[in-house]
Amino acid sequence: MQIHETANAPGDAKDVLRQVEGQYGFVPNLLGIMAGAPPLLRAYLALTELFDSTSLSPVERQVVLLAASRENECDYCMAAHSVIADMQQLPADVIEAIRDDREIADGKLEALRRFTAETVRTRGRPSDSTRAQFFDAGYTEASALEVILGIGMKTLSNYTNHLAETPLDEPFEGRKWTPANR
């Protein structure tokens, strides 16, 4: 699939990519691919903005995004969100636990990781024990629905990356990730 740049993007995707470039200093390959379908690009960025406005903290949001991307085995998003999590000073042991599919030492973040991963794996049907652990950790029904928002956002990007075989951007190369079964 074609990776669009600001100059060759179709329709209103040009303006969107200009904004992205101004914000990040470059157009990530994922967004360049999404620009081939401007409604997808706009939807993904809108969901990103909405997810950022949830009650989940920046650390908790990265746990959701990493856990969903890991469960979906998305090499690109695992690398990109590992870099973003590093920038947001998510504890290294938390990032590595998610990357390695290990339990997180922090019980609240582990409940969130487990709830997210199981929700992805079971297509929205986490077990009663996983739900109980999530709610016992202090999360609410609203939090559970916000996790669904994060999963929806990552589904768009993870599936786009799978279909397009999106090449990793240079800024994400240092956090390259491949699932153990490949």
C-alpha positions as CSV (number, residue, x, y, z in Angstrom):
1,M,0.0,0.0,0.0
2,Q,1.1,3.5,-0.7
3,I,2.5,5.6,2.0
4,H,1.2,9.1,1.3
5,E,3.1,12.3,2.1
6,T,1.6,15.7,2.4
7,A,2.3,16.6,-1.2
8,N,0.6,13.5,-2.7
9,A,-2.2,12.7,-0.3
10,P,-5.7,12.6,-1.7
11,G,-8.3,15.2,-0.9
12,D,-8.5,16.7,2.6
13,A,-5.9,14.2,3.9
14,K,-3.2,16.8,2.7
15,D,-4.4,19.2,5.4
16,V,-4.6,16.5,8.0
17,L,-1.1,15.3,7.2
18,R,0.2,18.9,7.4
19,Q,-1.2,19.2,10.9
20,V,0.4,15.8,11.9
21,E,3.7,16.9,10.5
22,G,3.6,20.2,12.4
23,Q,2.8,18.3,15.6
24,Y,5.3,15.4,15.3
25,G,7.9,16.8,12.9
26,F,7.2,13.9,10.5
27,V,4.3,11.9,9.1
28,P,4.4,8.4,10.7
29,N,4.0,5.7,8.0
30,L,0.8,4.5,9.6
31,L,-0.9,7.8,9.0
32,G,0.6,8.1,5.5
33,I,-1.1,4.8,4.7
34,M,-4.3,5.8,6.3
35,A,-4.3,8.9,4.2
36,G,-5.2,6.7,1.3
37,A,-8.7,6.6,2.8
38,P,-9.1,10.1,4.3
39,P,-12.2,9.1,6.4
40,L,-10.1,6.4,8.1
41,L,-7.3,8.9,8.8
42,R,-9.8,11.4,10.3
43,A,-11.5,8.7,12.3
44,Y,-8.3,7.4,13.8
45,L,-7.1,10.8,14.8
46,A,-10.6,11.7,16.2
47,L,-10.6,8.5,18.3
48,T,-7.0,9.3,19.5
49,E,-8.2,12.7,20.7
50,L,-11.3,11.2,22.3
51,F,-9.2,8.5,24.0
52,D,-6.9,11.1,25.4
53,S,-9.8,12.8,27.0
54,T,-10.9,9.8,29.0
55,S,-10.6,9.4,32.8
56,L,-7.6,7.1,32.3
57,S,-4.2,8.6,33.1
58,P,-1.6,8.9,30.3
59,V,0.1,5.8,31.9
60,E,-3.1,3.8,31.9
61,R,-3.9,4.8,28.3
62,Q,-0.5,3.5,27.2
63,V,-1.1,0.3,29.1
64,V,-4.4,-0.2,27.1
65,L,-2.8,0.7,23.8
66,L,0.2,-1.6,24.3
67,A,-1.9,-4.5,25.7
68,A,-4.3,-4.3,22.7
69,S,-1.5,-4.0,20.2
70,R,0.3,-6.9,21.8
71,E,-2.8,-9.1,21.8
72,N,-3.3,-8.2,18.1
73,E,0.4,-8.9,17.4
74,C,1.0,-5.5,15.8
75,D,4.7,-5.0,15.4
76,Y,4.4,-1.4,14.3
77,C,2.1,-0.2,17.1
78,M,4.1,-2.1,19.7
79,A,7.3,-0.3,18.7
80,A,5.6,3.1,18.3
81,H,3.7,2.9,21.6
82,S,6.8,1.6,23.4
83,V,8.6,4.8,22.3
84,I,5.6,7.0,23.3
85,A,5.4,5.2,26.7
86,D,9.1,5.8,27.2
87,M,8.5,9.5,26.4
88,Q,5.6,9.6,28.9
89,Q,7.9,8.0,31.5
90,L,5.9,4.9,31.9
91,P,8.0,2.7,34.2
92,A,10.3,0.5,32.1
93,D,9.3,-2.7,34.0
94,V,5.6,-2.0,33.0
95,I,6.5,-1.6,29.3
96,E,8.7,-4.7,29.2
97,A,6.1,-6.8,31.1
98,I,3.5,-5.9,28.4
99,R,6.0,-6.5,25.6
100,D,6.9,-9.9,27.0
101,D,3.3,-10.8,28.0
102,R,4.2,-11.0,31.7
103,E,2.3,-9.8,34.8
104,I,2.9,-6.2,35.8
105,A,4.0,-5.8,39.4
106,D,1.7,-2.9,40.0
107,G,-1.7,-4.6,40.7
108,K,-3.9,-1.8,39.4
109,L,-2.0,-1.7,36.1
110,E,-2.0,-5.5,35.9
111,A,-5.8,-5.5,36.3
112,L,-6.0,-3.0,33.4
113,R,-3.6,-5.0,31.2
114,R,-5.4,-8.2,31.8
115,F,-8.8,-6.7,31.3
116,T,-7.7,-5.1,28.0
117,A,-5.9,-8.2,26.7
118,E,-8.7,-10.5,27.6
119,T,-11.3,-8.2,26.1
120,V,-9.5,-8.2,22.8
121,R,-8.9,-11.9,22.9
122,T,-12.5,-12.8,23.7
123,R,-14.0,-10.2,21.4
124,G,-15.5,-8.2,24.3
125,R,-16.3,-11.1,26.7
126,P,-13.7,-11.0,29.6
127,S,-14.3,-13.6,32.3
128,D,-16.1,-12.8,35.5
129,S,-12.8,-13.1,37.4
130,T,-11.0,-10.6,35.1
131,R,-13.9,-8.2,35.4
132,A,-13.9,-8.5,39.2
133,Q,-10.1,-7.9,39.3
134,F,-10.6,-4.8,37.1
135,F,-13.4,-3.3,39.3
136,D,-11.7,-4.4,42.6
137,A,-8.6,-2.4,41.4
138,G,-10.7,0.7,41.4
139,Y,-11.8,1.0,37.8
140,T,-15.4,1.8,37.0
141,E,-18.0,0.9,34.4
142,A,-17.0,4.1,32.6
143,S,-13.4,3.0,32.7
144,A,-14.4,-0.3,31.1
145,L,-16.1,1.5,28.3
146,E,-13.1,3.8,27.9
147,V,-10.9,0.7,27.5
148,I,-13.3,-0.3,24.6
149,L,-12.6,3.1,23.0
150,G,-8.9,2.4,23.2
151,I,-9.3,-1.1,21.8
152,G,-11.4,0.3,18.9
153,M,-8.7,2.9,18.1
154,K,-6.0,0.2,18.2
155,T,-8.1,-2.1,16.0
156,L,-8.1,0.5,13.3
157,S,-4.3,1.0,13.4
158,N,-3.4,-2.7,14.1
159,Y,-5.5,-4.0,11.2
160,T,-4.3,-1.2,8.9
161,N,-0.7,-2.2,9.7
162,H,-1.3,-5.9,9.2
163,L,-3.0,-5.3,5.8
164,A,-0.4,-2.7,4.6
165,E,2.7,-4.4,6.3
166,T,3.6,-0.9,7.4
167,P,7.3,-0.3,7.5
168,L,8.6,0.9,10.9
169,D,9.6,4.6,11.0
170,E,13.2,5.4,11.9
171,P,12.2,7.0,15.3
172,F,10.6,3.7,16.4
173,E,13.4,1.4,15.2
174,G,15.0,1.3,18.7
175,R,11.9,-0.4,20.1
176,K,11.3,-2.9,17.3
177,W,9.1,-5.8,18.5
178,T,8.1,-9.1,17.0
179,P,5.8,-11.7,18.6
180,A,7.5,-14.8,20.0
181,N,5.5,-17.1,17.7
182,R,6.9,-15.5,14.5
